[in-house]
Amino acid sequence: MISHAPSFDLFGSFVPLWMLCILVAVLLTLAVRFLLIRMKLDEELGPRVIVYPCMGALFACAIWLLFFDY
């Protein structure tokens, strides 16, 4: 059985899919942070240095599982 690396073709160069997942997760985390600040809920969070990286990891893993099925 031939195994293929999980990557996509971007302008003739193969880019790993995990990089795309992390990029989208960072953008989603920034959007959620912006919404939390606008709703004045950002102050209610625990230590932000833990909450936001965990949120980013959650988004990245969820994107990987939902869209790429590897």
C-alpha positions as CSV (number, residue, x, y, z in Angstrom):
1,M,0.0,0.0,0.0
2,I,1.4,3.4,-1.0
3,S,1.2,6.1,1.6
4,H,0.8,9.7,0.7
5,A,2.0,12.6,2.8
6,P,-0.9,14.9,3.9
7,S,-0.1,17.9,1.8
8,F,-1.6,20.1,-0.9
9,D,-0.3,21.8,-4.0
10,L,0.1,25.5,-3.6
11,F,1.5,27.2,-6.7
12,G,3.5,24.1,-7.6
13,S,4.9,23.6,-4.1
14,F,3.6,21.0,-1.7
15,V,2.7,22.4,1.7
16,P,1.9,20.2,4.7
17,L,-1.8,20.3,5.7
18,W,-0.9,20.8,9.4
19,M,0.5,24.2,8.5
20,L,-2.8,25.1,7.0
21,C,-4.7,23.9,10.1
22,I,-2.4,25.9,12.4
23,L,-2.9,29.1,10.2
24,V,-6.7,28.8,10.2
25,A,-6.7,28.0,14.0
26,V,-4.6,31.1,14.7
27,L,-7.0,33.2,12.7
28,L,-10.0,31.7,14.4
29,T,-8.4,32.2,17.9
30,L,-7.8,35.9,17.0
31,A,-11.4,36.2,15.9
32,V,-12.7,34.7,19.1
33,R,-10.4,36.9,21.2
34,F,-11.7,40.0,19.3
35,L,-15.3,38.9,20.0
36,L,-14.5,38.2,23.7
37,I,-13.0,41.7,24.0
38,R,-15.9,43.3,22.3
39,M,-18.4,41.6,24.6
40,K,-16.1,42.4,27.6
41,L,-15.7,38.8,28.6
42,D,-12.0,38.7,28.1
43,E,-11.4,39.8,31.7
44,E,-13.5,36.9,33.0
45,L,-11.1,34.3,31.5
46,G,-8.4,32.5,33.5
47,P,-4.8,33.0,32.7
48,R,-4.8,34.1,29.1
49,V,-1.4,32.7,28.4
50,I,-2.9,29.2,28.9
51,V,-6.4,29.8,27.5
52,Y,-5.6,31.2,24.0
53,P,-2.9,28.6,23.1
54,C,-5.3,25.8,24.2
55,M,-8.0,27.4,22.1
56,G,-5.7,27.4,19.1
57,A,-4.7,23.8,19.6
58,L,-8.4,22.9,19.9
59,F,-9.2,24.7,16.7
60,A,-6.3,23.1,14.9
61,C,-7.1,19.6,15.9
62,A,-10.8,20.1,15.2
63,I,-10.0,21.4,11.7
64,W,-7.7,18.4,11.0
65,L,-10.3,15.9,12.2
66,L,-13.3,17.5,10.4
67,F,-11.8,18.3,7.0
68,F,-8.8,16.2,6.3
69,D,-9.6,12.7,7.7
70,Y,-6.1,11.4,7.8
